[in-house]
Amino acid sequence: MNYFSYKQDDLYCEDLSVAYIAEQIGTPFYLYSYSTIRRHFQVFNNAFKGLDHLTCFSLKSNSNLAILRLLALEGGGADVVSGGELFRALRAGIAPDKIVYSGVGKTPSDMELALKSGILMFNVESDQELQALNGIAENSGSKAMIAIRINPDVELKTHPYIVTGFGESKFGIPIKDSLNTYALAKRLKNIEVKGISCHIGSQLTEIDPFVEALRKLRELYRKLKNMGLDIKFLNLGGGLGITYHDEEPPHPLEYARALRETIGANKFTLILEPGRVIIGNAGILVTRVLYTKSAANKRFIIVDAGMNDLIRPTLYDSFHAVQPVKMAHSDMFTASLVGPICETGDFLAKDRKMPPFKPGDLVAIMSAGAYGFSMASNYNSRPRPAEVLVKGKLFSIIRARETYDDLINGEMIPEFLEKSSV
Ligand SMILES: *Cc1c(COP(=O)(O)O)cnc(C)c1O
C-alpha cells in the first residue's frame, strides 16, 4: 500500500495534489511520501519482531539525507557500499553500530573512515581485501569486525545485471572457498570474525532463493563453529522485490515467516539489507510533456525527464507504470514516453497504452523511489531534478534542483588556456 492515489481526477501524494507541487517548483522532480516510507519500514521491520534482527537500509537505493533521517528515527541501520554512503549515513544520524559496509572495491581511505567511525562490521569480499583491512586496523591500533560475504550460488529469475549470488558473479567468495578465507581471518590479529553475509540479487519475487541461501549460511555457520569461530550475525542482504507492473512478490510477513522457520533455534542476530522494498513504491518521478510527434507509425510523447533522471528503463529494460497527473477520460492509445537526451535508448516507457497526452500535461512515472535519483547523472549537462518529501498537507524540498553553476562546480580552466595565451 502507498499514499499515491486519485481524488476525483487529480493524483495526490498524501493530502497534496501533485499538480500543485509541480506549479510551485517546476518539473521534473522526484516526489516521496513520508507516510509510505515510514509504513514500509515498519511493516518490514516488525515482520521480524521477536527475532533478534537489525534492518539496515541499503543506501544505494536512495541516499537522500532526509529519507535517511526518517529511517534513522525509526531505528533503522544502514548498508553502505562506499565512503560517500558512509558519510551520508553518519550525517543523517544513523548509529554507527548499525552500519554495515559491503562492496568489492573498498579503498584504504574508505576503510579508515569506517574503522574510525566505529561501524558494526565490514562485509569482506576477498582475501586481499581482508589483508588490507587487517593492515589498516593494525596501523590505527584497532580491530576490524567482519563478516565474509559469500556467494551461495543460488539460481534466480531476475535481470542478469542484478543477479549477484550465482556462479561467476564478482561478488562475495564462493562458499566452498570461504572456509579458507575464514581460516585466514582467524589468523589475522586485527580482524575479529563476527558474521556471514550474502546478497543474492535484487527485485526477487519468490521466497525460495532466500530460504536456500539462508540454509547455506546456516550450514556454513555450523562448520565455522567447529573451527572455533564465534559467529554472531547472519546477514541475508536485501533483494525483496516490489510490484512495478504485475509482479506478485511475497509480503514481508511471508518472507519473515519463511526465514524464521529456516533459522530455527540458532542463536544469532539476523541482518537484513532491504532497499527497494522500503523506498521503491514510496516515490514517483513527475515530468511534463514538452511535445508529441509521430514517425514511422510510432507515437512519441517527449517529456522533460530523461534517462539521466531515471535510467532503469534504459539500463534494465524495466517497467515503470505511466499515469496522468490529471485523468483525461479519453481513449488510451499506444505511444512511447521519451526524454530529451540525444540517445535512442532514452525512453521511460516503450509502446505502452497511455492517455493521449498533450504538451503541458503532467505525467507520473510510478515506483521510482528506488534506484531513481540515486542513479541520476548530469549526462547532456542536465541539472539533476529536485527531490520533494510530502507529509500530509506539507511538502519540503529535500534536494534543490541543480543549477547550471552546479554543473560546472569543480571544473577549472588551466592557465595555459587563459585568453591571453590562446
Ligand atoms: C543493492 C544491495 C542491497 C539492496 O538490494 P534491494 O534489492 O534494493 O533490496 C542490499 N545489500 C547489498 C550488499 C546490495 O548490494
Residues whose N, C-alpha, C, O or C-beta is under 5 A from the ligand:
A	BS01	LIG	S58 S61 D79 S102 H199 G201 S202 Q203 G237 G238 G239 L240 E273 P274 G275 R276 V277
